[in-house]
Amino acid sequence: MQTRVQRLAHAGGRAEPGSRVLPEEVAVAISYNGSTQAVMMATPDALEDFALGFSLTEGIARPDEIDSITPVETDRGIDLQIWLRGDAGLRLVARRRTMAGPVGCGLCGIDSLDEALRVVPPVPLSDMTMTPAQVIASVAALPGHQPLHDATRAVHAAAFWVPGAGIVAAREDVGRHNALDKPTGALLRSAVPGPSGAVVLTCRVSIDMVQKCARIGAPVLIAVSSPTAHAVRMADAAGITLIGLARTDRFEIFTHAFRIRADAGTEAATESKECRLTS
């Protein structure tokens, strides 16, 4: 979602009135079984995707453990009311949060060091590999799924890339963590098989982004920015191939390079077709 605002631009010693399109951000409360678990500043779209993705990547609930998701608009923001079943409620107590976090923060309000640095299970073994051409193709395809960024230059994007299909889900948000949770939820709601492919990000890679990718089970994480040293150690332990500083002509592999196989020179052409989920 976006809004056009008035602004005064200064350039070359001249001031020119005009307008600019900016992204909206609202307070989005995530409530489970009637109790608020987190409050995030987020772009107010694809909220059901956000609720599903957040529940999974934070280790709170799988889709089959969620009875319902109801967005409720209030004077101060939007309350995503999520009702859980089974053991999910018990995990919620163990994974408690009370966050009022800025868009760049992924660990605000966690009440113990163990929770902040929690060990995630290794990603499932698979025969998924990529060629260098496919890595570059996944990054090159991402701008085509960033209409809000094109209009505002103020949001992050995250996508899932699958061999033979290209980008199968992509979302944007003012928060980088939200941007990843949204396409995660989109895949959970769709008939698209879950991610035997790569997560592609426009943002830096910190440990919380690696934790989310491990929860998803994605074997490859590609980012246009650089990872932190701790993120590299966590990706190594989780069995994730971590690629950073990815551009349309180069990239750097930090962990588990065996998944990037020799480029036969023909695979890139097969990635031109893409399946894109719509909101």
Backbone bond lengths (Angstrom), bond angles and torsions (degrees), N, CA, C in turn:
res aa  C-N    CA-C-N  psi(-1)  N-CA   C-N-CA  omega(-1)  CA-C   N-CA-C  phi
1 M - - - 1.458 - - 1.513 109.20 -
2 Q 1.332 115.42 147.44 1.445 119.80 -174.63 1.521 110.59 -146.84
3 T 1.346 115.06 158.86 1.458 121.74 -179.40 1.520 108.49 -138.83
4 R 1.322 116.52 140.06 1.462 120.49 176.83 1.527 109.06 -91.21
5 V 1.343 116.08 128.39 1.458 121.66 -179.76 1.520 109.44 -123.12
6 Q 1.328 115.89 156.00 1.463 121.27 177.20 1.532 109.58 -80.91
7 R 1.325 115.34 145.88 1.457 120.28 176.80 1.529 109.66 -151.82
8 L 1.335 115.49 162.42 1.465 122.75 177.96 1.513 107.50 -116.51
9 A 1.317 117.09 115.22 1.458 121.71 -175.69 1.520 110.31 -96.52
10 H 1.337 116.47 133.37 1.456 122.75 176.22 1.519 108.48 -112.21
11 A 1.307 116.87 124.37 1.456 122.24 178.56 1.524 109.06 -158.54
12 G 1.318 115.81 135.85 1.455 119.61 177.07 1.522 113.80 60.59
13 G 1.335 115.89 30.65 1.460 119.14 179.38 1.509 114.15 78.14
14 R 1.320 117.20 9.16 1.464 121.03 -179.57 1.522 109.89 -122.61
15 A 1.315 115.52 148.11 1.465 122.29 175.66 1.519 109.33 -112.23
16 E 1.328 116.12 126.96 1.457 120.96 -178.22 1.520 110.02 -126.87
17 P 1.332 117.52 123.43 1.466 120.16 175.41 1.525 110.44 -72.47
18 G 1.297 115.51 155.32 1.463 120.28 178.95 1.505 110.08 175.37
19 S 1.303 115.66 -157.45 1.465 120.20 -178.29 1.513 109.88 -140.93
20 R 1.328 115.83 162.00 1.455 122.30 177.07 1.523 108.89 -143.69
21 V 1.335 115.75 143.20 1.455 121.38 175.88 1.523 108.88 -84.77
22 L 1.331 116.84 128.88 1.459 122.90 179.59 1.524 110.05 -124.40
23 P 1.344 117.09 150.36 1.466 119.61 178.69 1.526 110.90 -75.13
24 E 1.307 116.03 147.52 1.460 120.78 173.47 1.534 109.45 -82.31
25 E 1.316 116.53 149.08 1.456 121.40 167.89 1.515 108.13 -138.86
26 V 1.321 115.34 137.05 1.461 120.89 -179.70 1.525 108.06 -133.99
27 A 1.313 115.45 160.96 1.457 120.36 174.46 1.524 108.41 -76.73
28 V 1.308 116.35 122.61 1.462 122.38 179.12 1.528 107.98 -116.63
29 A 1.322 115.73 112.49 1.465 120.88 176.99 1.525 108.80 -88.13
30 I 1.317 115.53 136.27 1.460 121.51 176.01 1.520 107.08 -109.42
31 S 1.324 115.87 111.03 1.467 121.84 -174.68 1.520 109.99 -114.51
32 Y 1.333 115.38 134.44 1.458 121.62 177.04 1.516 109.60 -117.24
33 N 1.321 114.95 126.96 1.473 121.57 177.68 1.526 111.87 50.15
34 G 1.331 115.37 39.72 1.455 120.94 174.58 1.511 115.72 88.08
35 S 1.335 119.05 -0.27 1.465 122.11 -178.41 1.526 109.81 -121.38
36 T 1.335 116.42 130.49 1.460 120.67 -178.72 1.521 110.41 -70.30
37 Q 1.324 115.45 126.79 1.458 121.86 -179.49 1.518 112.00 -100.26
38 A 1.313 117.70 -35.27 1.462 121.28 -176.69 1.513 109.45 -155.06
39 V 1.327 115.98 152.38 1.459 122.03 172.06 1.527 107.09 -128.87
40 M 1.308 115.60 116.70 1.458 121.45 -177.89 1.518 109.83 -118.26
41 M 1.325 116.59 144.55 1.464 120.32 168.38 1.523 107.20 -82.99
42 A 1.340 116.09 124.95 1.457 119.57 -171.22 1.522 110.70 -147.11
43 T 1.332 115.05 160.11 1.457 121.43 170.73 1.526 107.89 -74.52
44 P 1.339 118.74 125.32 1.477 120.81 -170.50 1.523 114.31 -81.37
45 D 1.330 116.25 61.25 1.455 119.94 170.67 1.527 108.39 -143.64
46 A 1.335 116.75 165.65 1.470 123.11 -177.85 1.525 110.65 49.46
47 L 1.327 116.81 43.47 1.469 120.37 -173.31 1.529 112.74 -72.88
48 E 1.317 118.26 -31.24 1.463 118.68 175.67 1.524 110.30 -67.73
49 D 1.342 116.40 -39.26 1.458 120.06 173.47 1.524 109.98 -58.37
50 F 1.332 116.11 -44.84 1.453 121.80 -179.90 1.526 111.22 -59.00
51 A 1.328 116.47 -46.26 1.462 120.61 -178.77 1.527 111.42 -62.36
52 L 1.321 117.56 -44.41 1.455 120.91 179.07 1.521 111.65 -65.16
53 G 1.345 115.71 -46.81 1.454 119.91 -178.63 1.517 112.65 -64.63
54 F 1.329 117.10 -43.32 1.463 121.18 178.34 1.524 110.72 -61.11
55 S 1.328 116.67 -43.86 1.463 120.39 -178.89 1.525 111.38 -60.12
56 L 1.340 116.46 -40.37 1.458 120.10 -179.29 1.522 111.44 -74.41
57 T 1.338 117.55 -51.03 1.459 119.64 -172.97 1.522 113.00 -71.22
58 E 1.334 117.61 -19.43 1.466 120.36 175.15 1.526 112.09 -92.66
59 G 1.325 117.48 3.58 1.452 121.08 176.46 1.514 114.08 72.17
60 I 1.332 117.11 23.81 1.465 120.63 -177.23 1.518 111.66 -90.57
61 A 1.337 117.25 -46.55 1.463 118.72 -176.28 1.514 110.93 -158.77
62 R 1.334 115.22 145.58 1.454 121.59 169.78 1.535 108.86 -85.98
63 P 1.316 118.09 163.34 1.471 119.66 -179.77 1.514 113.82 -55.13
64 D 1.361 118.13 -37.01 1.464 120.03 -178.35 1.523 112.64 -73.68
65 E 1.340 117.43 -6.90 1.458 121.31 177.80 1.526 112.15 -100.79
66 I 1.329 116.74 7.69 1.458 121.79 -179.94 1.523 109.30 -109.52
67 D 1.324 116.28 121.32 1.464 121.05 178.34 1.519 112.05 -78.36
68 S 1.339 116.49 -44.55 1.459 119.32 -175.92 1.515 110.48 -159.92
69 I 1.342 114.88 156.37 1.460 123.20 174.67 1.524 107.09 -132.26
70 T 1.320 116.99 121.66 1.463 121.28 -178.54 1.526 109.91 -129.56
71 P 1.343 118.28 112.35 1.463 119.71 174.07 1.534 109.87 -76.52
72 V 1.314 116.99 127.51 1.460 122.62 179.40 1.527 108.65 -119.80
73 E 1.329 116.24 117.98 1.461 120.31 179.44 1.524 110.02 -79.59
74 T 1.338 115.57 135.91 1.456 122.30 176.80 1.523 108.90 -126.17
75 D 1.325 116.43 175.31 1.457 120.01 179.09 1.526 112.25 -64.92
76 R 1.331 117.46 -25.65 1.452 121.52 -175.06 1.520 113.74 -104.08
77 G 1.322 118.06 -7.38 1.451 120.13 -177.90 1.505 111.75 161.40
78 I 1.330 116.11 -150.12 1.460 122.29 -176.70 1.518 108.59 -125.67
79 D 1.315 116.41 131.56 1.462 122.57 177.82 1.529 108.43 -105.45
80 L 1.328 116.52 113.35 1.456 121.10 175.54 1.526 107.88 -86.61
81 Q 1.308 116.72 102.83 1.455 121.72 -176.30 1.531 109.26 -92.11
82 I 1.324 114.76 112.24 1.466 122.65 -174.88 1.526 108.06 -114.83
83 W 1.328 115.27 131.08 1.470 119.86 179.86 1.514 108.70 -113.61
84 L 1.344 115.33 126.77 1.456 122.91 -173.48 1.520 111.35 -103.57
85 R 1.318 115.05 161.77 1.464 121.23 173.49 1.527 109.09 -131.72
86 G 1.315 115.72 165.27 1.459 121.68 172.34 1.517 113.91 65.43
87 D 1.338 114.76 -143.39 1.458 121.57 -175.07 1.525 113.13 -74.73
88 A 1.320 117.68 -7.00 1.454 119.68 -178.35 1.524 111.78 -61.01
89 G 1.331 117.08 -35.87 1.455 120.24 178.98 1.514 112.27 -63.39
90 L 1.335 117.20 -35.97 1.460 120.96 178.40 1.525 111.05 -69.20
91 R 1.337 116.62 -39.16 1.462 119.33 177.74 1.524 110.42 -66.52
92 L 1.314 115.82 -32.19 1.455 119.87 179.65 1.529 110.76 -61.39
93 V 1.309 116.97 -40.70 1.467 120.29 178.89 1.525 110.09 -63.30
94 A 1.331 116.54 -40.66 1.457 120.62 -179.28 1.520 112.41 -72.01
95 R 1.320 116.94 -22.47 1.469 121.37 -174.28 1.529 110.76 -113.50
96 R 1.316 116.58 36.76 1.464 120.54 -171.13 1.523 111.23 -67.36
97 R 1.320 113.37 146.48 1.454 122.15 176.35 1.519 108.48 -142.55
98 T 1.317 116.85 153.39 1.458 122.47 166.86 1.505 106.09 -138.65
99 M 1.320 116.49 89.22 1.455 120.90 -171.78 1.517 111.24 -107.68
100 A 1.313 116.30 141.94 1.454 123.72 164.77 1.505 105.04 -133.48
101 G 1.315 115.78 67.58 1.460 121.27 -164.52 1.506 114.01 -94.36
102 P 1.352 117.11 146.93 1.447 120.88 170.41 1.516 110.13 -68.69
103 V 1.326 116.03 166.41 1.462 118.85 -172.29 1.515 112.63 -64.25
104 G 1.329 119.64 -24.43 1.447 120.92 -177.43 1.502 113.91 -89.67
105 C 1.322 119.30 2.35 1.457 121.65 -171.35 1.519 110.21 -108.44
106 G 1.334 116.48 130.47 1.449 119.47 179.76 1.505 114.00 -111.61
107 L 1.338 118.59 -6.68 1.452 120.67 -175.87 1.518 112.21 -124.70
108 C 1.334 117.85 13.68 1.459 120.50 -177.46 1.518 110.77 -61.43
109 G 1.324 116.62 130.48 1.449 120.69 172.06 1.502 115.71 87.04
110 I 1.315 119.63 -6.42 1.460 119.96 176.02 1.521 108.00 -63.94
111 D 1.328 116.61 135.09 1.457 119.45 -167.80 1.519 114.12 -99.93
112 S 1.325 118.96 13.56 1.456 119.38 173.77 1.521 109.73 -156.38
113 L 1.344 116.20 153.36 1.454 120.49 176.52 1.519 111.11 -65.51
114 D 1.330 117.00 -33.77 1.465 120.40 178.76 1.524 111.18 -61.01
115 E 1.333 117.07 -39.32 1.461 120.58 179.33 1.527 110.70 -69.58
116 A 1.338 117.02 -41.61 1.462 120.61 -178.29 1.527 111.00 -64.24
117 L 1.328 116.85 -37.22 1.457 121.22 -175.24 1.528 111.33 -111.48
118 R 1.321 116.24 31.72 1.461 120.73 -175.40 1.532 111.31 -59.59
119 V 1.305 114.98 140.54 1.460 121.40 178.18 1.525 108.78 -78.52
120 V 1.304 116.29 131.70 1.463 120.56 -179.71 1.524 109.11 -103.63
121 P 1.327 117.66 152.10 1.465 120.12 179.45 1.525 110.49 -68.21
122 P 1.331 118.09 147.56 1.466 120.46 176.04 1.517 111.17 -60.22
123 V 1.314 116.60 150.35 1.458 120.07 177.42 1.525 108.93 -67.49
124 P 1.338 117.78 149.57 1.464 120.34 179.68 1.526 111.71 -60.13
125 L 1.316 116.24 145.89 1.458 120.44 176.36 1.524 110.00 -66.73
126 S 1.312 116.25 141.96 1.468 121.46 177.91 1.517 108.10 -155.78
127 D 1.335 114.95 169.49 1.462 119.38 177.93 1.524 111.29 -98.63
128 M 1.339 116.74 17.50 1.456 121.16 -178.59 1.534 110.52 -67.76
129 T 1.338 116.18 125.21 1.457 122.67 174.97 1.519 108.83 -135.15
130 M 1.314 116.35 166.11 1.454 122.46 176.38 1.524 108.86 -136.29
131 T 1.307 115.97 152.01 1.460 120.69 170.49 1.529 108.68 -92.91
132 P 1.330 118.32 161.06 1.460 119.64 173.27 1.530 112.89 -53.76
133 A 1.326 116.70 -37.81 1.464 119.79 179.03 1.518 111.33 -63.48
134 Q 1.322 117.28 -36.52 1.460 120.33 179.03 1.524 111.47 -71.41
135 V 1.321 117.21 -37.79 1.464 119.78 175.40 1.524 109.99 -58.69
136 I 1.317 115.97 -48.11 1.467 120.70 179.99 1.521 110.69 -64.69
137 A 1.350 116.91 -38.59 1.464 119.95 179.76 1.523 111.38 -64.84
138 S 1.333 117.20 -36.59 1.469 119.80 179.95 1.516 111.00 -65.03
139 V 1.320 116.96 -39.37 1.466 121.07 178.20 1.528 110.66 -70.78
140 A 1.320 116.43 -40.85 1.464 120.35 -179.64 1.518 112.30 -65.92
141 A 1.346 117.00 -27.74 1.465 120.72 -178.71 1.520 112.63 -78.55
142 L 1.328 117.46 -22.63 1.463 120.50 -172.41 1.529 114.02 -61.36
143 P 1.336 120.73 -41.94 1.472 119.14 179.88 1.524 113.96 -57.13
144 G 1.310 118.28 -27.03 1.459 120.95 177.52 1.509 114.04 -69.27
145 H 1.322 117.08 -8.58 1.464 122.86 179.48 1.525 111.58 -115.21
146 Q 1.333 116.87 23.51 1.453 121.24 -176.26 1.534 112.55 -124.84
147 P 1.336 118.25 57.48 1.468 118.81 -179.13 1.528 113.18 -64.70
148 L 1.340 117.82 -35.06 1.461 119.63 -179.60 1.526 110.78 -69.75
149 H 1.319 116.66 -37.44 1.468 119.87 175.21 1.521 110.70 -64.06
150 D 1.329 117.02 -41.37 1.457 119.85 179.38 1.520 111.21 -60.25
151 A 1.328 116.22 -36.62 1.463 120.22 -177.52 1.521 112.74 -80.25
152 T 1.351 116.69 -31.47 1.467 119.58 -169.76 1.520 115.35 -119.53
153 R 1.325 118.44 -26.28 1.465 123.76 -174.34 1.526 111.28 58.01
154 A 1.328 117.96 35.66 1.457 119.52 -172.56 1.522 113.87 -141.91
155 V 1.333 118.48 19.87 1.463 119.88 -178.09 1.527 110.59 -135.33
156 H 1.324 114.46 159.93 1.463 122.50 174.52 1.525 109.23 -94.76
157 A 1.334 115.56 163.56 1.459 121.05 175.09 1.520 109.36 -136.17
158 A 1.323 115.18 150.94 1.462 122.50 173.64 1.515 108.31 -141.49
159 A 1.324 115.88 146.54 1.460 119.93 -176.73 1.520 109.96 -147.44
160 F 1.335 115.13 160.54 1.454 122.33 170.57 1.521 108.62 -110.78
161 W 1.317 115.05 126.72 1.465 122.37 178.10 1.525 108.46 -111.12
162 V 1.322 116.32 132.04 1.464 121.90 -176.91 1.531 108.64 -124.62
163 P 1.337 118.58 134.04 1.471 120.12 178.23 1.519 111.84 -55.23
164 G 1.317 115.45 135.12 1.454 120.92 178.67 1.506 114.91 83.88
165 A 1.330 117.98 -12.93 1.469 121.19 -178.91 1.517 112.64 -123.94
166 G 1.322 118.02 -24.39 1.457 120.67 -176.23 1.516 110.74 82.93
167 I 1.316 117.45 -144.58 1.460 121.97 -179.58 1.519 109.19 -79.55
168 V 1.334 116.27 119.96 1.464 121.38 -177.69 1.525 112.56 -103.25
169 A 1.316 117.66 -14.68 1.465 121.18 176.34 1.513 108.48 -158.40
170 A 1.324 116.85 135.85 1.462 121.86 178.64 1.515 108.79 -148.47
171 R 1.320 115.93 141.95 1.455 122.11 177.79 1.523 109.76 -142.86
172 E 1.347 115.86 159.87 1.460 122.56 177.93 1.519 109.95 -125.04
173 D 1.334 115.65 153.22 1.459 119.91 177.92 1.523 108.72 -164.65
174 V 1.338 115.82 156.59 1.462 119.76 175.81 1.525 111.04 -67.48
175 G 1.317 118.44 -21.69 1.461 122.65 177.28 1.511 111.12 -105.78
176 R 1.321 116.90 132.80 1.472 119.54 -177.08 1.529 111.99 -67.40
177 H 1.329 117.71 -34.79 1.463 120.14 177.52 1.521 110.88 -68.01
178 N 1.338 115.96 -41.74 1.461 120.29 176.69 1.527 110.75 -61.69
179 A 1.336 115.87 -39.51 1.465 120.21 -178.89 1.522 111.01 -60.29
180 L 1.338 117.34 -34.33 1.468 119.85 177.70 1.521 111.76 -78.74
181 D 1.322 117.73 -38.07 1.467 120.30 -179.69 1.527 111.81 -63.56
182 K 1.334 117.42 -34.89 1.470 119.77 -175.28 1.532 113.63 -66.06
183 P 1.341 120.97 -50.28 1.471 117.52 176.92 1.519 112.97 -67.74
184 T 1.349 116.97 -25.96 1.459 119.46 173.68 1.524 109.71 -60.17
185 G 1.326 116.13 -47.68 1.458 119.96 177.46 1.513 112.93 -64.65
186 A 1.338 116.35 -36.04 1.462 119.92 178.91 1.523 111.16 -61.70
187 L 1.338 116.99 -41.21 1.460 119.77 178.10 1.524 111.27 -67.80
188 L 1.325 116.54 -37.58 1.464 119.68 178.89 1.523 111.74 -63.00
189 R 1.329 116.68 -32.13 1.465 120.84 -178.95 1.518 112.90 -84.20
190 S 1.320 117.55 -13.83 1.467 120.94 -172.83 1.524 110.82 -100.85
191 A 1.305 114.34 177.36 1.467 120.34 176.23 1.522 111.43 -90.99
192 V 1.345 116.75 2.08 1.463 120.09 -179.73 1.523 109.18 -70.88
193 P 1.334 118.01 131.09 1.466 119.34 179.48 1.523 111.15 -58.44
194 G 1.285 117.41 145.23 1.451 122.25 -176.55 1.500 114.08 -75.32
195 P 1.303 115.80 162.09 1.454 123.33 -137.41 1.524 115.16 -71.13
196 S 1.333 116.65 81.67 1.455 119.49 167.74 1.516 106.47 -85.67
197 G 1.297 114.50 65.81 1.448 120.53 -175.60 1.508 110.18 -163.80
198 A 1.317 116.21 -146.29 1.451 121.68 -173.62 1.521 111.17 -121.16
199 V 1.332 115.66 141.75 1.456 122.03 166.49 1.522 107.01 -87.02
200 V 1.329 117.09 132.49 1.463 121.83 -179.85 1.525 108.11 -120.69
201 L 1.333 117.02 125.52 1.459 122.44 -173.60 1.517 111.36 -124.45
202 T 1.327 115.49 149.27 1.462 120.56 173.98 1.518 111.74 -93.70
203 C 1.322 118.39 -1.92 1.465 121.63 -171.07 1.525 111.06 -112.66
204 R 1.346 115.43 177.12 1.453 121.11 174.51 1.530 109.51 -69.30
205 V 1.332 115.23 161.12 1.459 121.17 -178.71 1.527 109.01 -111.82
206 S 1.319 115.82 110.19 1.454 122.60 174.35 1.522 108.50 -106.59
207 I 1.347 116.70 177.15 1.463 118.36 -173.70 1.526 112.29 -63.64
208 D 1.347 117.10 -32.19 1.460 118.74 -178.51 1.520 111.91 -69.07
209 M 1.330 118.03 -30.35 1.459 119.83 175.76 1.528 110.36 -70.41
210 V 1.327 117.01 -37.66 1.466 120.13 175.56 1.526 110.35 -65.14
211 Q 1.337 116.95 -40.92 1.461 120.47 177.72 1.526 111.20 -58.36
212 K 1.327 116.34 -43.65 1.465 120.12 179.17 1.526 111.12 -63.43
213 C 1.331 117.31 -43.30 1.466 120.41 -179.87 1.525 111.07 -64.36
214 A 1.332 116.58 -36.87 1.463 119.22 177.51 1.520 110.98 -65.86
215 R 1.339 117.31 -39.81 1.468 120.73 177.09 1.521 111.06 -62.60
216 I 1.316 116.42 -36.26 1.465 120.96 178.64 1.527 110.37 -69.83
217 G 1.328 116.49 -33.96 1.456 121.45 -176.98 1.509 113.30 93.19
218 A 1.339 117.25 17.25 1.466 121.19 -179.18 1.527 109.59 -77.13
219 P 1.337 118.39 125.16 1.464 120.34 -176.37 1.520 114.60 -79.00
220 V 1.340 117.82 -16.03 1.466 121.33 -177.56 1.520 109.27 -130.83
221 L 1.328 116.18 135.71 1.461 123.38 176.63 1.518 107.96 -126.13
222 I 1.333 115.82 121.55 1.464 122.43 -177.89 1.520 108.46 -119.54
223 A 1.332 117.57 130.03 1.456 121.34 -179.97 1.521 110.11 -134.82
224 V 1.311 115.75 147.21 1.462 120.15 178.44 1.521 111.28 -78.71
225 S 1.331 116.82 -15.66 1.454 121.60 179.11 1.525 110.11 -105.78
226 S 1.326 115.50 -173.37 1.455 120.75 -175.95 1.524 110.59 -96.08
227 P 1.332 118.68 150.04 1.464 120.74 173.92 1.525 111.04 -86.18
228 T 1.314 116.17 163.30 1.453 120.51 169.16 1.533 108.44 -81.18
229 A 1.326 115.65 162.23 1.464 119.49 179.35 1.524 111.05 -62.98
230 H 1.337 116.65 -38.23 1.471 119.54 179.61 1.522 110.45 -67.49
231 A 1.332 117.20 -36.32 1.461 119.99 177.46 1.521 110.75 -62.50
232 V 1.324 117.11 -37.87 1.465 120.51 177.76 1.523 110.10 -63.89
233 R 1.328 117.61 -44.26 1.461 120.25 179.15 1.529 111.24 -62.93
234 M 1.338 116.87 -40.24 1.458 119.61 -179.47 1.525 111.09 -69.34
235 A 1.324 117.70 -40.59 1.466 120.60 177.78 1.521 110.72 -62.74
236 D 1.328 116.32 -39.16 1.463 120.42 178.25 1.521 110.56 -61.95
237 A 1.332 116.69 -45.25 1.457 120.76 -179.57 1.524 112.27 -67.19
238 A 1.333 116.96 -31.68 1.466 121.20 -177.95 1.520 112.97 -86.04
239 G 1.327 117.70 -3.74 1.459 120.33 179.53 1.511 114.01 77.82
240 I 1.328 117.51 22.82 1.462 122.49 -178.23 1.523 110.14 -96.84
241 T 1.318 116.23 132.70 1.460 120.89 171.64 1.521 108.32 -78.13
242 L 1.324 116.20 112.67 1.466 121.72 -176.14 1.518 109.61 -104.17
243 I 1.325 115.08 121.42 1.463 122.50 179.73 1.518 107.82 -119.59
244 G 1.328 116.63 128.88 1.453 120.85 179.41 1.507 112.23 -127.12
245 L 1.344 115.26 173.41 1.461 122.48 178.96 1.528 111.11 51.95
246 A 1.331 114.72 39.85 1.466 120.80 -175.42 1.530 110.30 -81.22
247 R 1.300 115.50 128.92 1.454 122.77 176.31 1.533 108.14 -129.09
248 T 1.308 116.00 -175.43 1.463 119.01 -179.47 1.522 112.38 -81.08
249 D 1.344 117.12 2.33 1.457 119.01 178.06 1.526 113.39 -135.75
250 R 1.358 117.59 -1.38 1.458 119.12 -177.53 1.530 109.76 -164.64
251 F 1.324 115.62 163.50 1.460 121.66 173.36 1.525 107.80 -165.41
252 E 1.338 116.57 167.08 1.457 121.80 179.38 1.525 109.44 -126.10
253 I 1.333 116.41 131.81 1.461 122.47 179.65 1.527 108.07 -99.45
254 F 1.340 116.26 126.17 1.457 120.62 -177.02 1.528 113.32 -104.39
255 T 1.326 118.05 -27.57 1.460 120.71 -178.01 1.530 110.31 -144.36
256 H 1.317 116.09 151.13 1.473 124.16 171.99 1.536 111.93 46.33
257 A 1.322 114.82 59.03 1.464 120.82 -177.18 1.527 113.13 -68.97
258 F 1.344 117.89 -9.56 1.463 119.97 -177.39 1.524 112.22 -62.11
259 R 1.342 118.08 -22.43 1.472 119.59 -179.64 1.522 112.99 -76.54
260 I 1.309 118.06 -11.93 1.471 121.27 178.04 1.516 107.10 -100.29
261 R 1.312 115.38 99.63 1.457 121.43 -173.68 1.518 110.84 -91.82
262 A 1.313 115.99 168.63 1.456 121.51 -178.58 1.511 110.80 -57.60
263 D 1.311 115.97 139.65 1.459 122.14 -177.66 1.513 110.07 -81.68
264 A 1.343 115.66 118.35 1.465 120.01 178.80 1.507 112.42 -79.88
265 G 1.343 116.69 -9.29 1.449 120.06 176.19 1.502 115.49 87.37
266 T 1.340 116.74 -1.73 1.459 118.55 -177.24 1.516 113.38 -119.03
267 E 1.361 116.53 -14.07 1.453 118.63 -172.31 1.521 113.42 -69.69
268 A 1.326 117.01 -30.62 1.464 118.74 -173.79 1.523 111.80 -60.80
269 A 1.328 116.30 -34.55 1.459 118.95 -178.45 1.513 112.33 -65.03
270 T 1.329 116.71 -28.34 1.461 119.37 -177.86 1.515 112.33 -75.80
271 E 1.340 117.58 -12.48 1.459 120.09 -176.59 1.523 112.65 -93.50
272 S 1.347 117.79 9.89 1.452 119.79 -178.13 1.517 112.78 -73.59
273 K 1.333 117.69 -24.83 1.460 120.07 177.85 1.510 109.33 -88.72
274 E 1.317 115.82 136.40 1.463 121.16 -177.84 1.504 110.29 -133.64
275 C 1.328 114.95 146.69 1.456 122.28 172.80 1.505 107.84 -107.17
276 R 1.337 118.70 119.64 1.450 121.52 -175.74 1.519 110.65 -115.38
277 L 1.336 117.28 125.09 1.442 121.28 175.82 1.524 109.54 -76.54
278 T 1.317 116.93 143.10 1.453 121.12 176.97 1.505 110.21 -109.50
279 S 1.317 114.95 152.90 1.471 119.64 179.94 1.510 110.46 -69.84
